[in-house]
Amino acid sequence: MTETAAQAMAAATARLRAAGVQDPARDARVLLAHAARIEASRVTLIAPEELAPEVAERYEQLIALRAVRVPVSHLIGEREFYGRRFKVSRDVLDPRPETEILIEAALAEPYSRVLDLGAGSGCILVTLLAERQEATGLGVDISEAACLQASANAVLHRVEARADIQQSDWFEAVEGMFDLIVSNPPYIALDEMDGLSAEVRGHEPGIALTDGGDGLGAYRKIAAQAAAHLAPGGRVLLEIGPTQGQAVGALLEMAGLSGIAVLPDLDGRDRVVRAHSASNRGF
């Protein structure tokens, strides 16, 4: 007997709940919309209808993969960030709502030339360029696959003419000066990796999650060279783990930057460290 969309979604929800998925009803709904190739807001409209065999087959495949903790974003190929949809894959870190705090901090002051270190999907650089039509930027990542993903997202959001994406190990291939340097580097300590969810630990690139050490390795490299590429009055904004604010701030201060501040996320946890070039001590 052919199931209706509502029956299939209820069964999928129960299956995902049994598999330990955190929000099974939401995921079942999003994946049904993807299988049926409709917007998620239209799922209610098709709920009484029987699923076409090809839709039911696609839905079964998606639910089976989600039950073994493949992230929803990888199954549908995209993730929303700051009101825009970004193409993602297992080659890049999923854009996360917490990173929007960095975007808000960047938008709080003017900028015209942006450097995004470890660009990944390109969500930070592309968003900053999309929000400031006069700005240009450079995004670098050590991963060639990530560079391709970032380039695709730049094209998707029509900022490719103002976005230069290059493969680079942090500052290695970077030239010139920038009035805004941003990064969401790998900040999870190696001994914290086992505590991550199965979705993150098993399906996101380890190089984007951990430095293989104490979680501060990337910040040491960024702090050592940021001042040399920061224009007078320029800013550095770095996303951090919730216990790293003091340590990262100290690294930036030792590197000669000033105006160190730690910005919280919506849950009150430390999320972004901000610093200015030494010539901008008024902040």
N, C-alpha and C positions, 0 to 999 in steps of 0.2 A: 504494500500500500504506500502510495506516495505521501510524503509528509508535507504539511503546510510550512510556510516560512516560520511561523510562530512555534510550531512543534519542533522543528529542526533547531531553532535558536535555544529553546528550553533544554533540549537534550545536550546541545553543545555547552551550554552554561554549566550543567551538572557535570559534564565530563571535564571541563576545565577546572571547576572547583575541586573535584576529586584529585586532579593533578597538582593542586597547590597554587594555581594561578591567582594572583592577588585580586584582580577585579574581573571575574569571569563573565559577568553579564555584559559589561562594557565591551570586552574583547569579542565576545560572541556576536554582538551587534555590529561592531566595526567590520569584522571579518565576513559576516553575511552580506553586508553592503558591498564589500569588495568583490565577493564571489558573484553577486548579482549585478555588479558594475553600475551601482546607483550610489547616490549620496547617502550617508548614514542617516540623515534626517528623514529619508523616505522609507526606511525599513518598516515603520509602523503601517504604512500604506499597503505594503505587500504581505503583511503578517497573515491575513486569512487565505492567501493564495497558495496553491501547491507549487513547490519548487520544480522548475524544469530539471530534467536529469543532468544536464551539463552543469547547471548551477549547483545542484546537490553534490555532484562529484567534486567540483572545485572547493565547495565549502568543507566537505569531509577532509580533503587534503590539507586545507588551511588549519582546521581544528586539530588534526593529528600533529601537525608541526608545532602549533602553539602549545599543545599538551606536553611536548618535550622541551618547552621553554624557548623556542625560537621567538624573538621579539616581534610584536605586531608590526612595528615599523619596517622590519626586514621582510615580512610577509606581504605588506602592501607597498613597500618601496619608498615610503615617505614619512616625514614627521613634521608636525607644525612647530614653528618657532617664531615668536614675535609677530604673529598674525599672517605668516607666510608658510607655504608648504615647501619643504626641502627634500630633494631626493637623497636617500641614504642607502647604505649597504653595510655588509659586515666589515668593509674596509675602513670605515670611519666611525667615530664616536657618535652616538645618537645625540642630536640637539636636546638640551634639557631646559625646563622652565627656569631653573636656578641661574642659568647663564644670562637670562634676560636682565638680571640685576646689573651685569657688566654693560649691557647695551644701554640701559637707562643712565648709568653713570657717564658713559661716553657722550650721550646726547645732551647731557646737562651743560656742556661747554662746547664752543665751536671747534671744529677741526676741518682740515682740508686734505691732509696726506696721512694715510693710515697704514700701519704695518701690523699684520696678524701673524703671529708666530705659532706654528702648529695648527694650520688653518682647518684641517680635517674636512668636514663637509662644506666648509666655507660659510656656515651660517652666520658667524660673527661679522666677517668682512662684508659679505653680500648685504646683510641687514644694515650695517653702518653706511654703505654706499647708497643703498636704496632709500634710506632716510635722509640723506644729505646729497642732493643731486649734483652739487658742485664738487664733491669730494672725489679723490682718486685713492687707490690703495694697492698694496702688495701683500699677497698671502703666500706663506711658505710652509712646506711640510716635507719631512724626510721621506714620506711614502708617495711613490708615483701614483698609486691607485687613489690616494686621497686627493692629490693634485687634480686628477681627472674628474673626481667627484665634485670638487670645489669649482672647477671650471664649468662643469655642466650646470651647477646651480647659479653661477654668475650669468650664464646665458639664459637660464629659465627666468630669472628675475631682471633681465635686461640691463645688467650693469657690466657686461663683459668688456665694453669699450673703456671702462674706468678701472677695471680690476686686472692686475697682473698676477698670475699664479705661477710660482716657481718651486722646483724641488730643491730643498736646502735643509741642512742639519742646523736648525736654529739660525744664527746670523751668518753662517758660512758663505752664502751667496748673496747676502744683502748688501746693497750699496745705497748711499744717500741718507737724507735726514727726513724725519717724520715728526709731525706734531701730536700724533697719537700712536702709541704702541700698545697692542692688546694681545692677550694670550689666555687660553684655557689649557694649560699644559698637563701632562700626566702627574698627578699629585698623590696618588694612593701608594702608601708604603707597601713593600713586598709582603710583609707579614700581615697586612690587612686584606690581601686579595681573597683569601678563603672566605671572608665574611661577606663578600659581594653576592648578589642574587645570581641564580643560575643563568638568567637572561644576559646579564652583564658579563659575568666571568666566562661564559661559554661561547658568546656570540659577538662580543665587541673586541676590537684589536687591543691586545695587551700593551702594545707600545704606546697607545693613547691613554692608558689607564695608570700605569706604574712606571717609575724610572728604574725599577729593579733594586731599589735601595730604600732610603728613608722617606721618600716622597718629596724631597726638597732639591733633588739634583737639577731639575729643569730650571728652578728659580735661581739657583747659583749661576747657571750659564746665562740666563737672561739678565740678571743683575750685573754680571761682569761686563756686558757689552751694550746694555741699553743706553747708557748716557752718551756713548759715542755716536749713536744714531738718533738722538732726541734733539729736536730743534729747540731754541730758546723759548721758554714758556710752555714746552710740550708736556704731555702727560703719559704715564704708564698705568695701565689697568690690568691686573692679573687676577683671574679666578683662583680661589684657594679651597682647600679642605677646611672644615669648621674649626680645627685646632691649630691652624698654621699661620694665623694672622700676625702674631708677634714675631715669629721666626722670619717670615717673608719680608715683613716691614723692616726688620733689622738688616737683612741682606741688601735691600734697596738703599737704606740709609748709609750703610758702609760703602756702597758703590758711588756715593756722592749725590744721590737724589734727595729731594726735600719734600716737605708737606705730606709726610706719610699719614695715611688714614686707612682704617679698616671699615668696610661698609657691610652691613648685615643684609641677609636675605629676608623674605617675608615671614620666615619662622624665627627670626631673631638670631640666626647663626651667622658667624663670620663667613663672608662669601667672596668679597673682592678687596684687594689691596690697591690703593691709589697712591701715586707719587708724581711729583713734578720735577722738571729739570731744575738744577741748582740755581739757575738764573731767575727762577720764578718763586722766590721765597715769600712773596706776599700772601700765598695761599695757606 
